[in-house]
Each structure stands twice: as structure tokens, then as C-alpha cells.
Amino acid sequence: MAPSKRSIVWEHFKKTSDKCVICQICKREFKYHGNTINLKEHLKRFHPAHITPVLNNEEELDLNLSARPSTSFSNNSNNIQQTEPSFPSAPKRCRQLKLYGSTEGNNLTDEVKNSDESLIKMIVTDYQPLSLVENSGFLEYSKKLQPLYKVPSRKTLTTKLLLNEYNKIVTILKKMLENVASLSITTDIWTSDNNIAYLTVTYHFIFDDRLYSPVLATREMHESHTGVNIANLLSDILNEWGIKDKIVTIVSDNGSNIKNAINVHLSKHHHPCVAHTLNLSINEAIMSNKDLLDVLKKCGTLVGHFKHSVFASEKLKELQTQMGLPVLKVIQDVSTRWNSSVHMLDRLVQIKTPLSAAMTFLPRAPDLLTALDWELITDCLPILKPFDVMTVELSGEIYPTLSSVIPLVRGLQHTLKSIITNTTAGNALQKIVIEVIVRRLGILERDKIVAKSTFLDLRFKKAGFGLIENANNTEKLLMEELSYILDNKHQEDTCSVPINSINVESNVLWKQFDTKVSQIRNALSTGITASLIIRQYLEMPYLNRKQSPLEFWKKNKNTFPELYMLQMKYLSVPVTSVPSERVFSKTGQITNDRRNRLHPKTWILLFF
């Protein structure tokens, strides 16, 4: 008789005694009386992922065997006739395969690693709380997706996985920075709901013809926000990353403490955030216009009523539907964002008709906007809108922005002057904003870094400047910097000449003259070469305004190698500190009610 084959269930069960076995998956003990039926049922009910169709085929085979014809007897009074059973040929039993997930030879290390990385990415991207890994619903969902995957604990997530991912990204970025000659940074300070102050730094550079704007670091500030303390913290961050000598400029708001830290204590060039300057300019103009302030206050009260009254908002929605208009809600302005006032006024103009109709149905509605109020709004709105458009245009991170600021300022001035006003308030607002723009933003065209960035953008070159004098001065500055690069390159080439090629037997009497002529020739050579390079660049056709200048430099890096180096230095500079401010805008989602007890160190890892 052939020996019986070993059941496949023993891949996951182990005998602990003659009458007891243990499941190696869940460590549960079972009684054993010589058959494996109860063990198979356990695998089917609690570990279905380990069972393949092979097990089902085995059960079907058993059923087929039990359904075969059995021996039948026919009883007669005289004799008993036995009919021989007729059996069909038994099907060949399939070879048993190993169950899925067998502990023998099944390595899940790579799959677990990928799952852990995806979990970290989901938590960081979707601003999920770390306690997510302890939620019963999430654990059950994960088990359904992959029963073999064990969700890491919150402690493992914080102390190991998150830290490993942070270190991996840091290594990649540091390797990139080794090949970057110059970069710029933005910085800002923010205080959390737990009254903890943080300073964040983003850095901006061109690598492999792409503009990068990652977060460099976020640090907790324990001391007061003086210029010295800010400078010390910034210095520690820059030294940690080894980029202090590569910085072109530091962009921040116009706070006196941070300007003092950058200019005085760090001895670096400070570039004021243009978005912040625009904000100061428009606020100055609005605050000086009493009629506009009164209307803004009146509009804020009206919008607030529709925001807090369900009946009012539903009535507005109903009337918009009846009139066949798109259903639009009112927009509330925020005191900390001036452009929210523009959005509020613009929306009120769009829903003027249904809004006025809805007011007649509201017994406790605030004061109606008069005809004069509507006239003032429609008169001032065209003056305010260009500032909002410019702010959005300059707040990008994936394309160069500094080179655009000079032509945008000139375009803003031209637009404001061409607006025709019909009210006293509109006329006063127009005059004050034009004056403020000249005073606060007119100096940017004479800023060396801004001007060089504009000149090196093939979309603008000299045409981007308002005054040809400023364009010519920028050309001279670039020629000087270009000559310096060419001179250093020439000296490196000279130093690389083999010593045996130098005529060591030259007449001593001619040594002083030869040296003098060589210096003159080098000066003339680099100056002429720089001038020819600039002229050749200016003769190139202008790039379409909607195209990226980085694409041009990528294609022409071999044609203008020295200018290519300069554009990497100046086109990567951001015109605003919005990148660092955006970091703190996201904290509202990270430090929410479900994450308000995050440790500062964990918070910093999540934010990197």
C-alpha cells in the first residue's frame, strides 16, 4: 500500500504534542485527532489569502469520489444475485502545491518596505495624523488589502520610518547641492496654535535645467525674535547644509528684525518680498480713502449676514436658479489678506441682481448698498484687480519670477494710468496707488540682481526695462562679471600648461616688457570676448512670453557657456517669500485638532 501524502495544512501548523497543534500564523492552538478537517476550516475562515484553488480542487475531488456508484443487491425468493459495481476510472490526483504565503522560501521584505514607504507618503501628502495606524477601521482595511502586511506601530512610524525617509531625502538633496554653485533662500517666522515659534527656510536653485524650491529646514525658535537670534539660527542652518558661501540673496518680508539679521549679522544681500510690498502699497492706498473704507465695511457686514443666515443664503440660491444664473456664494474678506477684499467686491458685482432681490425677502437684513455704493465699487474694482493678478503671477515656484517683476511693474503703472474713473473716491484711489507704486517699486529697476535677472531672460532682455539707461547699466555690469569669469578661466588654462612648454631661456632683459604686454593682451581679450558674447546674445530673437527661459538656456548652454552660468545664478532667485509662507499655510492642516499634540521634532520631520 502506497504511503499517504502529507497534507498541505502542515505548512502552517506545527504539532506541540500528540493531541495538540498550533497555527504558525496566529499562534492559536487546536486539538488534533488524526485528521486535518478542522485545520483546513481554520485556514479558510481566518487566513483565506493562504489558500489557493488547489485546496478547492482537493475538496471537489473528495466529493466526486463520494458520489461514485455503490454496490447494489437484488433480493429474490430463491437466490441472492450480487451485481458487480461498475466504477469509472478514477481521475489522477493533482499534485498539491504550496499554499500562498508559505513560511518556507517566501520573502516579503521588499513588499513590506514598499508598503511602509507608501504609508509614510500618504500621511505626509494627505496631512493624516500619526495615530491613523492605531485606528481600527484603517487596520481592518489594510488587512483586507494585504493580510500578510503588518501595519507599523505609531512609535515605529515616528522613531524609525519617518526618520529614515527624512535622512534619505536629505542625502539626495545634499548630493544635488554639491553640483550647485549658487542659490537663493526665502525665510519666514510663524507661531503655532500651541504658541511655539518656528523659522522655516526654503532654497531655490537650478539643477539639470530645472528650477527646484524645496524646504531646507524648519527650526523651533526658543528665544525672542531679535536680529541676533534670527541670524544665529539661520547661520546654524546654512552651515549645517554647507551653503552659506553659495547664497546670492535672501528673500523675506520687510520686518526690521529679519532685515537686521540678514544685512548686519549675516552680511548677506536682502531682497524684500515684492508680494509684501504690493500688500503694503495697496493697504496704504485703501486706508487713505475714507469713502472706500466705509463701503468695504458695509459690504463686509452684508456678506457676513449671508454667511451666517441659512434662510438668506438659500433665498439667494433660489433666486439665482429662477433667473437662470450660475449659483454663486458670497465671499467674506479677511483682514490679513487685502486681496480677499477684491474677491469680495468682485463677487458682489457678479451677483448684484439676485442679491438685491434677496434683500427684499429678509426682514432683518443689514443696510442695502445704495446706487452710489455700487458706483464706487465698479469704479474702484478695476484699480484693485491688477494688484491681485500681479501677486498671483509673482507667487509661482516652478518658473522664474524675479526676471518678470520689472516689466510687470511697468505694465501695472501703464494699466493704472489708462483707467478712467467716474467718482471722487475712484480718482483719489487711482492717484495714490500710482504714487505709491513709483515710491515703493520703482527702485527695483536699479537693483543689480533684479536687473541682471531680467536681462538674462530672453523674453525681456533690454525691452523689459522702462528706461534704456537702466538697461545699458545692467549690460555693463554683466560684461564686468562675464569678464571676471573669462579671466579666471584663462588663468586656469594658463596654469594647466606644461612647464616644459615655457621658454625658460628667454632673455632676462625682456621679462618685464613681456609681462606687461601679456597683462594688456589678457585684459583686452577678456573685455572684447565678453562684449562679443553679450552682443551675440542680444541679437538672438526674443522668446515667446509664455515660454520658459530655462528651455532656451538648456538648448544653448554650449553656445553661451559663461552666460549659462550667470542665468543659473540669477534666474533661480524668487521674487517673493511666498514659498516659505506657504509652508506655514499648510500647518493649518497639519496642526489641526487631531494633531495638536505633535512634538516639535516630529512636526519638523513631517514638514521637510
ROMARLUM-953161 format. One line per field, with one value per residue (C-alpha): x, y, z; residue number from 0; chain. Coordinates in Angstrom, 2 decimals. Example, Ala and Ser with C-alpha at 12.3 -4.5 7.8 and 13.67 -1.06 7.14 Angstrom:
! ROMARLUM-953161
px (12.30_13.67) .
py (-4.50_-1.06) .
pz (7.80_7.14) .
num (0_1) .
chaine (A_A) .
! end
This chain:
! ROMARLUM-953161
px (0.00_1.42_2.21_-0.25_0.89_1.46_-1.39_-0.60_-2.06_1.13_2.84_1.10_0.54_3.01_2.50_3.13_2.08_0.38_-3.09_-2.39_-1.21_-0.59_-1.23_2.06_0.21_-1.97_-0.44_-3.84_-3.91_-6.17_-6.92_-5.68_-7.24_-5.60_-7.46_-6.98_-10.57_-10.74_-7.34_-8.42_-11.56_-9.46_-7.29_-10.36_-12.10_-9.23_-6.37_-8.05_-5.14_-3.00_-5.35_-5.13_-7.60_-5.60_-7.37_-10.79_-9.88_-8.91_-12.32_-14.12_-12.13_-13.31_-16.92_-16.54_-15.16_-18.08_-20.59_-19.41_-21.91_-22.00_-22.65_-26.33_-28.22_-31.29_-33.22_-35.19_-37.09_-34.82_-31.39_-29.47_-27.95_-24.98_-24.34_-20.71_-20.14_-19.07_-16.55_-15.39_-11.66_-10.55_-9.15_-5.50_-4.99_-3.37_-0.06_-0.52_1.07_2.30_-0.17_0.28_2.31_4.11_6.74_9.19_11.06_8.59_10.43_8.15_10.90_10.66_6.87_6.78_9.36_7.35_4.17_5.86_7.13_3.66_2.18_4.63_3.91_0.15_0.43_2.65_0.81_-2.71_-1.81_-3.06_-2.43_0.20_-2.45_-4.01_-2.04_-3.90_-7.42_-9.40_-11.05_-7.69_-6.23_-9.18_-8.94_-5.19_-5.78_-8.32_-5.87_-2.94_-3.39_0.35_1.23_1.59_0.88_3.76_3.03_2.92_6.24_7.90_6.42_7.83_11.19_12.18_10.24_9.71_13.31_14.65_12.65_13.88_17.52_17.09_15.76_18.46_21.14_19.68_19.44_22.96_24.33_22.48_23.83_27.39_26.92_25.17_27.37_24.79_21.33_18.90_16.74_13.48_12.66_9.76_8.67_5.36_3.77_1.64_-1.63_0.42_2.33_5.53_7.55_9.12_11.53_11.48_13.91_13.32_16.08_15.91_18.37_18.61_19.82_19.80_17.96_15.06_14.06_13.90_12.28_12.42_12.19_15.69_14.79_12.23_13.52_11.88_12.74_13.13_14.38_12.92_12.77_15.67_18.01_20.85_18.78_17.34_20.82_22.25_19.52_19.86_23.63_23.32_21.01_23.23_26.40_24.70_23.97_27.26_25.68_26.49_29.04_26.72_23.90_23.08_20.34_17.87_14.22_11.94_9.30_10.21_10.37_13.17_14.35_14.86_16.43_18.85_19.68_20.41_22.19_24.08_24.74_24.92_26.34_24.17_22.12_18.48_15.75_12.36_9.35_7.55_4.21_4.58_5.49_2.39_0.33_1.74_1.16_-2.50_-3.23_-1.71_-3.92_-7.11_-6.54_-6.19_-9.58_-12.38_-15.24_-13.84_-13.27_-16.90_-18.16_-15.84_-17.18_-20.74_-20.03_-18.38_-21.47_-23.74_-21.63_-21.42_-25.22_-25.49_-22.69_-24.44_-28.09_-29.26_-32.52_-30.69_-28.20_-30.97_-33.07_-30.09_-29.53_-33.24_-33.35_-30.18_-31.75_-35.01_-33.11_-31.10_-27.84_-24.93_-25.25_-22.51_-21.93_-20.76_-17.06_-16.02_-12.97_-10.14_-8.30_-4.89_-5.31_-6.03_-6.88_-9.78_-11.48_-11.05_-12.58_-15.48_-16.27_-15.89_-18.32_-20.87_-20.80_-21.37_-24.45_-25.77_-29.24_-30.18_-28.56_-30.66_-33.80_-32.98_-32.58_-36.28_-37.26_-35.06_-36.76_-33.55_-31.16_-28.41_-28.44_-28.75_-25.98_-27.07_-26.64_-23.68_-22.11_-22.42_-20.95_-17.97_-17.39_-17.47_-15.16_-12.51_-12.54_-10.60_-7.90_-7.55_-7.76_-4.34_-2.61_-4.26_-3.28_0.32_0.52_-0.60_1.81_4.80_3.96_4.94_7.62_8.09_9.12_11.47_9.74_12.40_13.02_9.32_9.00_10.38_8.13_5.17_5.67_5.85_2.72_0.95_1.80_0.57_-2.68_-3.43_-2.85_-5.17_-8.17_-10.93_-12.63_-16.09_-16.16_-14.16_-13.16_-12.02_-9.98_-8.29_-7.52_-6.00_-3.67_-2.44_-1.71_0.30_2.34_2.90_4.00_6.64_7.90_7.94_8.58_10.27_13.68_13.59_14.75_18.00_18.51_21.52_20.21_16.71_18.10_20.56_17.80_15.60_18.45_19.26_15.65_15.39_11.72_12.71_16.42_16.64_13.00_11.90_13.29_11.35_14.43_17.11_19.68_18.99_19.23_22.64_23.95_22.86_24.66_27.88_27.50_27.05_30.05_32.19_31.02_31.45_35.00_35.80_34.61_36.58_39.70_39.55_39.03_42.07_44.22_43.14_44.07_47.45_48.16_47.40_50.12_53.03_56.17_58.32_56.39_57.52_60.61_62.83_65.74_64.05_66.19_66.05_66.12_62.78_61.00_59.39_58.18_56.78_54.84_53.36_52.25_50.74_48.65_47.39_46.58_44.65_42.65_41.78_40.99_38.54_36.87_36.39_35.22_32.65_31.38_31.03_29.17_26.69_26.19_25.60_23.07_21.19_20.93_19.04_15.28_13.01_11.42_7.64_6.48_4.63_7.70_10.19_13.63_15.12_14.29_16.30_19.33_19.09_19.39_22.09_24.29_27.14_26.69_26.83_28.58_29.53_26.10_24.60_26.44_25.11_21.49_21.67_22.70_20.06_17.02_16.66_16.05_12.41_10.80_8.67_8.91_5.65_7.37_8.26_4.87_3.15_4.93_3.17_-0.14_-0.06_0.44_-3.24_-3.85_-1.05_-1.57_-5.31_-7.48_-6.33_-2.64_-2.38_-0.06_2.62_6.12_8.10_10.73_8.07_6.40_9.71_10.19_6.70_7.30_10.60) .
py (0.00_3.38_5.75_8.63_12.08_14.80_17.36_20.88_22.33_21.30_24.20_26.43_24.12_22.56_19.77_20.70_17.27_14.11_15.65_19.39_21.60_25.34_27.69_29.34_32.36_33.42_31.16_29.65_26.08_23.28_19.68_17.04_13.56_12.29_14.33_17.86_18.91_21.41_22.76_23.35_25.13_27.43_28.40_29.03_31.21_33.17_33.01_32.85_34.56_31.50_29.16_28.66_27.00_23.81_23.31_23.74_21.23_18.78_19.16_18.77_15.62_14.20_14.96_13.22_10.13_10.03_10.28_7.11_4.21_1.84_-1.98_-2.85_-6.07_-7.63_-9.98_-12.95_-15.56_-18.23_-16.66_-13.54_-12.02_-9.71_-7.13_-6.20_-2.47_-0.52_2.19_4.82_5.22_7.40_10.76_11.30_13.25_16.62_17.31_19.50_22.96_25.03_27.42_31.12_32.88_29.77_30.47_28.42_30.45_33.37_36.65_39.67_42.16_44.26_44.32_45.39_48.10_49.49_49.41_51.31_53.97_54.35_54.71_57.50_59.24_59.08_60.51_63.39_64.17_63.99_65.55_62.50_62.10_59.59_57.92_56.70_53.46_52.76_53.27_50.03_50.95_51.59_48.37_46.34_47.98_47.25_43.63_43.24_44.69_42.56_40.14_39.50_43.17_44.24_47.94_49.57_51.00_54.72_54.54_52.73_55.26_58.21_56.92_54.80_55.05_58.82_59.45_57.05_58.77_62.17_61.04_59.56_62.83_64.84_62.66_63.18_66.95_67.30_65.38_67.76_70.81_69.62_70.45_73.79_76.90_79.46_79.56_81.85_81.30_82.60_82.67_83.49_83.04_81.61_80.84_77.69_77.20_75.80_79.11_77.58_79.77_78.24_79.62_77.99_78.28_77.30_77.32_77.84_76.69_75.43_71.86_69.90_72.83_72.62_75.04_73.46_75.04_72.52_73.22_73.44_73.34_74.30_75.04_75.87_79.33_79.32_82.89_86.29_87.30_89.74_90.22_88.45_85.38_85.07_85.41_82.73_80.26_80.98_80.64_77.23_76.00_77.32_75.88_72.53_72.31_73.92_76.58_79.82_80.88_79.98_82.38_85.11_86.79_86.11_86.98_87.88_90.35_93.92_93.32_95.32_92.38_90.00_92.71_93.41_89.71_89.39_92.66_93.30_89.95_87.59_90.21_88.92_90.72_91.14_91.23_92.45_90.31_92.05_90.48_92.00_95.35_95.17_94.42_97.44_99.64_98.76_98.91_102.38_103.49_101.96_103.30_106.83_106.60_107.04_106.57_103.23_102.10_102.81_100.82_97.92_97.85_97.92_95.07_93.03_93.33_92.35_89.31_88.28_88.18_85.82_83.70_83.18_83.05_79.80_81.42_84.30_82.04_79.67_82.58_83.89_80.44_80.11_83.46_82.71_79.46_81.19_83.83_81.18_82.46_80.38_79.70_81.70_82.24_85.44_85.71_87.03_89.26_88.55_91.36_89.73_89.36_92.55_90.70_88.99_92.41_92.45_88.99_90.05_93.15_91.26_88.56_91.16_92.76_89.33_88.59_92.15_91.44_88.29_89.76_92.93_90.82_88.53_91.51_92.36_88.99_89.39_91.18_91.51_92.21_94.84_98.13_97.85_99.03_102.29_103.28_105.45_102.48_100.31_103.09_103.43_99.66_99.42_102.44_101.18_97.50_97.92_99.75_96.99_93.94_94.38_94.14_90.78_89.50_90.61_88.97_85.64_85.96_86.55_83.81_80.84_78.34_76.20_79.03_82.06_85.05_87.65_88.42_89.29_91.90_94.91_94.50_93.70_96.86_98.88_97.15_97.86_101.56_101.74_99.92_102.17_105.34_104.18_103.60_106.23_106.93_108.46_109.03_111.14_108.08_106.27_109.25_109.59_105.86_105.94_108.83_107.39_103.88_105.32_107.43_104.51_102.17_104.64_105.15_101.52_99.51_101.96_101.22_97.58_98.51_99.80_96.74_94.85_91.34_92.08_93.90_91.11_88.52_90.50_91.00_87.26_86.31_86.02_87.02_90.52_91.37_95.18_95.57_94.61_97.85_101.07_103.26_102.46_103.95_101.22_98.56_99.87_99.97_96.37_95.38_96.92_95.10_91.77_92.45_93.04_89.81_87.95_89.30_88.11_84.58_84.57_85.85_83.10_80.57_81.93_81.74_78.13_77.31_79.03_77.13_73.88_74.49_72.00_73.56_72.24_74.36_77.59_79.18_79.20_80.59_83.90_86.95_88.36_91.87_91.36_89.72_92.91_94.00_90.58_90.50_93.95_93.08_89.81_91.63_94.16_91.40_89.42_92.47_93.34_89.74_89.11_92.51_92.03_88.45_89.48_92.26_89.87_87.31_89.95_91.27_87.78_87.12_90.38_89.52_86.32_86.56_87.26_84.23_83.95_85.42_82.21_80.05_79.23_80.86_77.72_75.81_78.33_78.03_74.26_74.26_76.96_76.05_75.17_78.35_80.66_78.63_81.66_83.30_79.91_80.03_83.52_82.66_79.76_82.32_84.99_83.27_80.98_83.88_84.05_87.48_86.80_84.94_83.14_79.69_79.87_81.41_78.52_76.12_77.70_77.87_74.08_73.90_74.68_71.22_69.51_71.08_70.52_69.22_65.66_66.60_69.44_67.43_66.78_67.04_69.84_67.35_65.16_68.25_69.30_65.85_65.95_69.39_68.66) .
pz (0.00_-1.01_1.84_2.27_1.24_3.82_3.91_2.79_6.00_7.79_6.03_8.59_11.58_13.96_16.49_20.09_21.39_20.13_20.53_20.10_17.20_16.87_13.95_12.98_11.58_14.51_17.23_18.08_19.49_18.22_19.22_16.81_16.47_13.32_10.65_9.31_8.58_11.44_10.50_6.88_8.09_10.24_7.26_5.09_7.69_9.20_6.67_3.24_1.49_2.19_0.34_-3.43_-5.79_-5.23_-1.90_-3.53_-6.21_-3.49_-1.83_-5.16_-5.77_-2.44_-3.36_-6.71_-5.01_-2.57_-5.45_-7.24_-7.72_-4.75_-4.62_-5.18_-4.16_-5.82_-3.47_-4.93_-3.07_-4.44_-4.50_-3.87_-7.01_-6.42_-9.09_-9.57_-9.08_-12.16_-11.29_-13.73_-13.96_-11.06_-12.11_-11.47_-8.27_-8.88_-7.27_-4.23_-4.42_-1.55_-0.02_-0.81_1.81_3.00_5.56_3.56_0.96_0.85_1.36_1.84_2.80_-0.38_-0.33_3.32_2.65_-0.28_1.79_4.62_2.21_0.70_4.18_5.05_1.75_2.35_5.88_4.75_1.50_2.94_6.33_8.19_11.94_13.02_15.15_11.90_12.25_15.52_14.12_13.97_10.66_8.97_10.39_9.11_5.67_5.49_6.46_3.65_1.13_2.23_5.13_5.28_5.85_9.44_9.91_11.86_15.27_15.89_17.72_14.82_12.42_14.37_15.53_12.55_9.31_9.26_10.29_7.64_4.92_6.12_6.06_2.58_1.16_2.94_1.34_-2.13_-1.71_-0.33_-3.30_-5.62_-3.78_-4.31_-8.00_-7.44_-7.48_-6.35_-4.82_-3.01_0.05_1.50_5.19_7.48_11.11_12.29_15.67_16.01_17.90_20.78_20.94_19.56_17.19_14.08_11.49_8.07_5.17_1.54_-1.02_-4.76_-7.39_-10.96_-11.34_-14.57_-16.21_-13.76_-11.03_-7.56_-4.49_-1.62_2.10_3.55_7.24_9.84_13.32_16.61_17.98_21.74_22.12_21.27_17.61_17.62_14.70_16.54_17.43_13.93_12.42_14.74_13.83_10.10_10.34_12.01_9.23_6.43_7.97_8.52_4.80_3.74_1.52_3.32_0.69_-2.21_-1.33_-3.87_-1.82_0.99_0.36_3.27_4.34_5.28_9.05_10.66_12.77_9.87_7.68_10.52_10.80_7.07_6.33_9.57_11.24_8.24_5.85_3.02_0.39_1.42_-1.21_0.04_-0.79_-3.68_-2.71_0.76_-0.80_-3.02_0.07_1.90_-1.16_-1.64_2.10_2.23_-0.66_0.79_4.30_2.93_1.14_3.69_1.21_0.05_3.65_4.52_1.55_2.36_5.93_4.65_2.20_4.94_7.14_4.24_3.32_6.96_7.18_4.19_5.61_8.95_7.85_6.26_5.14_3.43_1.62_0.47_-0.79_-2.76_-4.25_-5.12_-6.91_-8.89_-10.07_-11.03_-13.02_-14.85_-13.39_-12.08_-8.36_-6.66_-2.96_-1.31_-0.39_3.02_3.21_5.68_7.42_6.94_3.15_1.24_-2.00_-0.22_-0.30_-4.08_-4.34_-2.10_-4.20_-7.45_-6.32_-5.15_-8.60_-10.22_-8.06_-7.83_-9.30_-7.30_-4.19_-4.36_-4.93_-1.99_0.34_-0.07_1.46_4.55_7.45_9.48_6.65_7.07_5.18_1.41_-0.86_-2.43_-6.07_-5.05_-3.25_-6.36_-8.50_-6.17_-6.21_-10.01_-10.20_-7.73_-8.64_-11.95_-9.98_-7.38_-9.64_-11.38_-7.98_-7.34_-10.79_-10.30_-6.86_-8.31_-11.24_-8.96_-6.45_-8.62_-7.67_-10.78_-13.11_-12.83_-11.24_-10.44_-14.12_-14.58_-11.86_-13.81_-16.90_-14.62_-12.59_-15.80_-17.06_-13.76_-14.00_-17.60_-16.72_-13.75_-15.77_-18.57_-16.24_-16.48_-13.16_-12.60_-8.84_-6.43_-4.44_-7.59_-8.76_-5.35_-5.20_-8.68_-7.85_-4.56_-5.93_-8.84_-6.43_-4.03_-6.83_-8.01_-4.45_-3.32_-6.51_-8.87_-7.30_-8.42_-11.92_-10.41_-8.22_-9.61_-9.01_-10.33_-13.38_-14.26_-13.97_-16.36_-18.84_-18.89_-19.58_-23.36_-23.16_-21.96_-22.40_-22.76_-23.75_-20.25_-18.78_-18.55_-19.01_-21.59_-19.21_-16.67_-19.38_-20.53_-16.97_-16.48_-19.68_-18.33_-15.01_-16.78_-19.04_-15.94_-14.31_-17.58_-17.98_-14.46_-15.33_-18.58_-16.83_-14.21_-16.95_-18.82_-15.69_-15.13_-18.72_-18.28_-15.08_-16.86_-19.49_-19.03_-17.62_-20.47_-22.97_-21.37_-22.82_-19.75_-21.78_-22.62_-22.31_-18.77_-20.16_-21.93_-18.96_-17.60_-21.06_-21.91_-18.64_-19.27_-22.80_-21.59_-18.99_-21.56_-24.05_-21.44_-20.37_-23.96_-24.82_-21.99_-22.45_-26.19_-25.73_-23.10_-25.35_-28.30_-26.17_-24.94_-28.48_-29.84_-27.06_-27.71_-31.40_-30.59_-31.33_-28.37_-26.76_-26.59_-23.26_-22.36_-22.89_-20.15_-20.45_-18.90_-22.08_-24.14_-21.88_-21.89_-25.69_-25.81_-22.86_-25.22_-27.28_-24.24_-21.50_-19.40_-19.68_-18.85_-15.53_-14.83_-15.62_-13.14_-10.56_-11.22_-12.76_-9.75_-7.33_-6.17_-6.17_-3.08_0.23_-0.61_-0.73_2.98_3.81_2.01_4.34_7.29_5.44_5.32_9.07_9.49_8.04_9.95_13.37_13.43_16.27_15.59_15.61_18.11_20.37_17.79_19.22_17.52_16.29_14.67_13.21_11.63_10.04_8.57_7.14_5.42) .
num (0_1_2_3_4_5_6_7_8_9_10_11_12_13_14_15_16_17_18_19_20_21_22_23_24_25_26_27_28_29_30_31_32_33_34_35_36_37_38_39_40_41_42_43_44_45_46_47_48_49_50_51_52_53_54_55_56_57_58_59_60_61_62_63_64_65_66_67_68_69_70_71_72_73_74_75_76_77_78_79_80_81_82_83_84_85_86_87_88_89_90_91_92_93_94_95_96_97_98_99_100_101_102_103_104_105_106_107_108_109_110_111_112_113_114_115_116_117_118_119_120_121_122_123_124_125_126_127_128_129_130_131_132_133_134_135_136_137_138_139_140_141_142_143_144_145_146_147_148_149_150_151_152_153_154_155_156_157_158_159_160_161_162_163_164_165_166_167_168_169_170_171_172_173_174_175_176_177_178_179_180_181_182_183_184_185_186_187_188_189_190_191_192_193_194_195_196_197_198_199_200_201_202_203_204_205_206_207_208_209_210_211_212_213_214_215_216_217_218_219_220_221_222_223_224_225_226_227_228_229_230_231_232_233_234_235_236_237_238_239_240_241_242_243_244_245_246_247_248_249_250_251_252_253_254_255_256_257_258_259_260_261_262_263_264_265_266_267_268_269_270_271_272_273_274_275_276_277_278_279_280_281_282_283_284_285_286_287_288_289_290_291_292_293_294_295_296_297_298_299_300_301_302_303_304_305_306_307_308_309_310_311_312_313_314_315_316_317_318_319_320_321_322_323_324_325_326_327_328_329_330_331_332_333_334_335_336_337_338_339_340_341_342_343_344_345_346_347_348_349_350_351_352_353_354_355_356_357_358_359_360_361_362_363_364_365_366_367_368_369_370_371_372_373_374_375_376_377_378_379_380_381_382_383_384_385_386_387_388_389_390_391_392_393_394_395_396_397_398_399_400_401_402_403_404_405_406_407_408_409_410_411_412_413_414_415_416_417_418_419_420_421_422_423_424_425_426_427_428_429_430_431_432_433_434_435_436_437_438_439_440_441_442_443_444_445_446_447_448_449_450_451_452_453_454_455_456_457_458_459_460_461_462_463_464_465_466_467_468_469_470_471_472_473_474_475_476_477_478_479_480_481_482_483_484_485_486_487_488_489_490_491_492_493_494_495_496_497_498_499_500_501_502_503_504_505_506_507_508_509_510_511_512_513_514_515_516_517_518_519_520_521_522_523_524_525_526_527_528_529_530_531_532_533_534_535_536_537_538_539_540_541_542_543_544_545_546_547_548_549_550_551_552_553_554_555_556_557_558_559_560_561_562_563_564_565_566_567_568_569_570_571_572_573_574_575_576_577_578_579_580_581_582_583_584_585_586_587_588_589_590_591_592_593_594_595_596_597_598_599_600_601_602_603_604_605_606_607) .
chaine (A_A_A_A_A_A_A_A_A_A_A_A_A_A_A_A_A_A_A_A_A_A_A_A_A_A_A_A_A_A_A_A_A_A_A_A_A_A_A_A_A_A_A_A_A_A_A_A_A_A_A_A_A_A_A_A_A_A_A_A_A_A_A_A_A_A_A_A_A_A_A_A_A_A_A_A_A_A_A_A_A_A_A_A_A_A_A_A_A_A_A_A_A_A_A_A_A_A_A_A_A_A_A_A_A_A_A_A_A_A_A_A_A_A_A_A_A_A_A_A_A_A_A_A_A_A_A_A_A_A_A_A_A_A_A_A_A_A_A_A_A_A_A_A_A_A_A_A_A_A_A_A_A_A_A_A_A_A_A_A_A_A_A_A_A_A_A_A_A_A_A_A_A_A_A_A_A_A_A_A_A_A_A_A_A_A_A_A_A_A_A_A_A_A_A_A_A_A_A_A_A_A_A_A_A_A_A_A_A_A_A_A_A_A_A_A_A_A_A_A_A_A_A_A_A_A_A_A_A_A_A_A_A_A_A_A_A_A_A_A_A_A_A_A_A_A_A_A_A_A_A_A_A_A_A_A_A_A_A_A_A_A_A_A_A_A_A_A_A_A_A_A_A_A_A_A_A_A_A_A_A_A_A_A_A_A_A_A_A_A_A_A_A_A_A_A_A_A_A_A_A_A_A_A_A_A_A_A_A_A_A_A_A_A_A_A_A_A_A_A_A_A_A_A_A_A_A_A_A_A_A_A_A_A_A_A_A_A_A_A_A_A_A_A_A_A_A_A_A_A_A_A_A_A_A_A_A_A_A_A_A_A_A_A_A_A_A_A_A_A_A_A_A_A_A_A_A_A_A_A_A_A_A_A_A_A_A_A_A_A_A_A_A_A_A_A_A_A_A_A_A_A_A_A_A_A_A_A_A_A_A_A_A_A_A_A_A_A_A_A_A_A_A_A_A_A_A_A_A_A_A_A_A_A_A_A_A_A_A_A_A_A_A_A_A_A_A_A_A_A_A_A_A_A_A_A_A_A_A_A_A_A_A_A_A_A_A_A_A_A_A_A_A_A_A_A_A_A_A_A_A_A_A_A_A_A_A_A_A_A_A_A_A_A_A_A_A_A_A_A_A_A_A_A_A_A_A_A_A_A_A_A_A_A_A_A_A_A_A_A_A_A_A_A_A_A_A_A_A_A_A_A_A_A_A_A_A_A_A_A_A_A_A_A_A_A_A_A_A_A_A_A_A_A_A_A_A_A_A_A_A_A_A_A_A_A_A_A_A_A_A_A_A_A_A_A_A_A_A_A_A_A_A_A_A_A_A_A_A_A_A_A_A_A_A_A_A_A_A_A_A_A_A_A_A_A_A_A) .
! end
